[in-house]
Amino acid sequence: MEKETDVLVIGACTAGLYFAGLMAQKGFRVLVCDRSSTADLGCRYDVIHIGEEYFSRFGLPQPGPGDEDYLETFHKSILVSALNNYPKNNSADILVLRRVPLMRRLADWARSCGAETSFETEFVEPLFDGAGKLCGALLRKDGADFQVKARLTADASGIDAAVRVKLPDGYGVENFVTGPRDRFYVVLRYAKLKNPAEDKPKFTKTWPYYKTWIAPQWDADGAILGIGANLSFDYAKRCWERFYAKGFLPENEVRHIEQSSTPYRRPPYSFVADGFVALGDAACVTNPWSGEGVPYAWLLCSIAAEEFAEAMKNGAYPTQTAVWAINTRYQRSQGAEFAQNLAMLSGAVDCSPEENDYEFAHSVVFEDESEKGKHNLVLGLLRGALSGGISIKSLINLVKAAGMGGKILKHYRSFPKEPTDFKVWTAQADVLWSKAGSMADLAERDAD
Ligand SMILES: Cc1cc2nc3c(=O)[nH]c(=O)nc-3n(C[C@H](O)[C@H](O)[C@H](O)COP(=O)(O)OP(=O)(O)OC[C@H]3O[C@@H](n4cnc5c(N)ncnc54)[C@H](O)[C@@H]3O)c2cc1C
């Protein structure tokens, strides 16, 4: 059996369904497939938080009270210090949603735009034409293999990046595997609170020092207790036990545990190659501070859909050169900001709990929204060192991390407009990243 389409999307979750819907809206034939069944789609974990603003910004139907995917809305989130002090507020309307019915909503939306969905359909391998250009994929359904010929194959298969990792070396997009050092292993405990009247969280409270948080869930008397850590679920659990012993959390009884992982590394330098794009977790576009990925996946999808629609007009095959602007537009904006944060993060948390408490008290690194732009980081650090609030070693770590973050930001802001300048840019980026700190290094040091 053989099928032909314009766009083949592998993976039908937040990234794949959104991109499929956008390309279908633009008049292309789109097939989006997923190895999950319809009923299981999105069941990797249950509760997800997405800023309300993103639904209207990206033209998606917004869940609301009475919908099966909607649980509640909260209006701010806070960060607190390693000693549980000095809350830093961030106001935003955040929707608390259930992933499985949310995926049903997105699949209905993609189909209403004209995309075709195929579930229990697994990607097997990429297909190349006689000139070595990607031209679709071999898929498997009900034990039978079949080819789908497509001008564009989009990898939205999540952290394992099923298609990207099978592209040959030098095809135009890095084919790295996102391994344990490059993942954040997230463990979510769905807990019943002993005193819900007093303790039920009305927003997310995060301890960035420990990468832990407490958040609302569907049970009126419950909460989600979360942690993320590099290396392994076992290491994440050990970190959790250390944190839990501090007694910052309300009394609770854990009812069930979910675990899953999210990318924690720089994205590939190029998201596109001839006839190919990587999207969502397959492209590692997650927020280094929170591990959240959906809004950034939608941003990359919306840029990609605009550029591919133009490049694929009149039956044209989308070459890497024709859609290069996807890289330039994303990497110079959101990509640059996340690259800076990723480079700085390990320096920001490589200190003692008391030093982290000092940083919160004096709004060094961690600021309330009302304080944004009012503090000079270097002056704050110097004052900290002079007063003894921050050690010289931590001062050096932070200044180095801030400096490296600044350099990486500048480099990404000048991401090449044309593929011809890419080789030089990439070599310079490699040098910068080799000097930047890594959360995995800190985790390995701690785990030993
Ligand atoms: C525990 C946890 C909590 C999180 N909470 C949030 C949050 O609150 N807010 C937020 O914005 N982000 C959150 N994130 C991150 C977010 O889940 C991801 O960034 C987002 O789901 C990525 O979407 P995606 O569509 O790229 O990939 P996925 O959601 O992973 O979907 C990939 C799809 O591809 C399919 N697939 C994989 N391989 C194949 C194959 N070979 N053939 C066919 N299909 C295949 C899979 O079945 C899956 O349906 C969280 C992550 C974790 C781990």
The ligand as a Gaussian input file, in Angstrom:
#p B3LYP/6-31G(d) Opt

LIG

0 1
 C        5.723000      15.524000      33.830000
 C        5.741000      16.649000      32.847000
 C        4.927000      17.756000      33.080000
 C        4.904000      18.797000      32.149000
 N        4.092000      19.866000      32.386000
 C        3.989000      20.845000      31.451000
 C        3.101000      21.944000      31.656000
 O        2.422000      22.024000      32.680000
 N        3.031000      22.894000      30.685000
 C        3.776000      22.814000      29.531000
 O        3.689000      23.713000      28.674000
 N        4.641000      21.789000      29.336000
 C        4.752000      20.803000      30.249000
 N        5.618000      19.763000      30.045000
 C        6.344000      19.670000      28.758000
 C        5.348000      19.186000      27.686000
 O        4.737000      17.980000      28.099000
 C        6.047000      18.954000      26.355000
 O        6.873000      20.038000      26.024000
 C        4.996000      18.722000      25.262000
 O        4.133000      17.661000      25.623000
 C        5.682000      18.390000      23.956000
 O        4.706000      18.076000      23.024000
 P        5.079000      17.265000      21.730000
 O        3.819000      17.251000      20.924000
 O        6.314000      17.818000      21.135000
 O        5.464000      15.791000      22.216000
 P        4.637000      14.697000      22.994000
 O        3.577000      15.304000      23.841000
 O        5.648000      13.837000      23.679000
 O        3.908000      13.859000      21.845000
 C        4.647000      13.062000      20.954000
 C        3.684000      12.104000      20.276000
 O        4.415000      11.365000      19.308000
 C        4.025000      10.018000      19.331000
 N        5.130000       9.178000      18.814000
 C        6.356000       9.000000      19.380000
 N        7.098000       8.158000      18.619000
 C        6.311000       7.813000      17.571000
 C        6.525000       6.966000      16.456000
 N        7.671000       6.278000      16.254000
 N        5.508000       6.820000      15.570000
 C        4.308000       7.469000      15.729000
 N        4.082000       8.293000      16.793000
 C        5.066000       8.464000      17.692000
 C        3.729000       9.747000      20.799000
 O        2.818000       8.654000      20.933000
 C        3.105000      11.075000      21.246000
 O        1.691000      11.045000      21.130000
 C        5.701000      18.724000      30.980000
 C        6.535000      17.615000      30.764000
 C        6.557000      16.587000      31.690000
 C        7.436000      15.412000      31.431000

